[in-house]
């Protein structure tokens, strides 16, 4: 399963990574993109072809782990999230950032 770190597209400052948003904001934004918890706990959010792991009790959220669970549908979902939410995705195995160029 491919794993990516999700970060804010805003640059880090002297205090560290920029926040993606409050936990509530992150969950609301992802819910609009058909991604949410399954009711068994709020650390894992499930979406089309992807799963997000939130750090327990982290608020605001500064990073999340995203796992690609279905390669066939995940990439369109990830691109839409990247463009819509202004997040960046970094492959943890290669360190490469996914780029979504405007067409």
C-alpha positions in Angstrom: 0.0 0.0 0.0 1.5 3.3 -1.0 1.8 5.9 1.7 1.9 9.7 1.5 2.2 12.4 4.1 -0.4 15.2 3.7 0.8 18.7 4.6 -0.3 22.3 4.2 0.8 23.9 1.0 1.7 27.0 3.1 5.4 27.2 3.9 6.7 26.2 7.3 7.7 29.1 9.6 10.0 29.4 12.6 7.4 27.6 14.7 7.3 24.5 12.4 4.9 23.1 9.9 1.8 25.2 9.0 -1.4 23.7 10.1 -3.8 22.0 7.6 -6.6 23.2 9.8 -8.4 22.4 13.0 -9.4 18.7 13.4 -13.0 19.7 12.9 -12.2 21.7 9.7 -10.1 18.9 8.3 -13.0 16.4 8.9 -15.5 18.8 7.4 -13.4 19.5 4.3 -12.8 15.8 3.7 -16.5 15.0 4.3 -17.4 17.2 1.4 -15.1 15.0 -0.7 -16.8 11.7 0.4 -14.3 10.9 3.1 -15.1 10.3 6.7 -14.8 8.0 9.7 -16.7 4.7 9.7 -18.0 5.3 13.2 -15.6 3.0 15.1 -13.2 5.8 16.0 -12.1 9.2 14.6 -8.4 8.5 13.9 -9.1 6.9 10.5 -11.0 8.5 7.7 -12.0 6.5 4.7 -12.6 7.8 1.1 -12.7 6.5 -2.4 -9.4 4.6 -2.7 -7.7 6.3 0.2 -7.5 6.2 4.0 -6.3 9.0 6.3 -4.7 8.4 9.7 -4.9 11.4 12.0 -2.6 11.6 15.0 -4.6 11.1 18.2 -5.6 14.3 20.0 -3.7 16.5 17.5 -5.5 19.8 17.0 -4.8 21.7 14.9 -3.7 19.0 12.4 -0.3 19.7 10.9 0.1 16.5 9.0 -1.7 13.2 8.2 -0.7 9.9 6.8 -2.7 8.9 3.7 -2.6 5.3 2.4 -3.7 4.5 -1.1 -5.9 1.5 -0.8 -7.2 1.3 -4.4 -4.8 2.6 -7.1 -7.5 2.5 -9.8 -9.6 5.3 -8.3 -7.3 7.0 -5.8 -5.3 9.3 -8.1 -8.3 11.3 -9.3 -9.4 11.7 -5.7 -6.0 12.8 -4.6 -5.6 15.3 -7.4 -9.0 16.7 -6.6 -8.1 17.0 -2.9 -4.8 18.6 -3.7 -6.4 21.2 -6.0 -9.5 21.9 -3.9 -8.0 21.9 -0.4 -4.5 23.3 -1.3 -2.7 20.4 0.4 0.5 18.8 -0.7 1.3 15.1 -0.7 4.7 13.7 -0.2 5.6 10.1 -0.9 7.2 8.7 2.2 9.3 6.2 0.3 10.8 8.6 -2.2 10.4 12.1 -0.6 8.8 13.2 -3.9 6.0 15.8 -3.7 3.0 15.2 -6.0 2.5 18.2 -8.3 -0.9 19.2 -9.7 -0.3 21.6 -12.5 -3.2 23.8 -13.6 -4.4 22.7 -17.0 
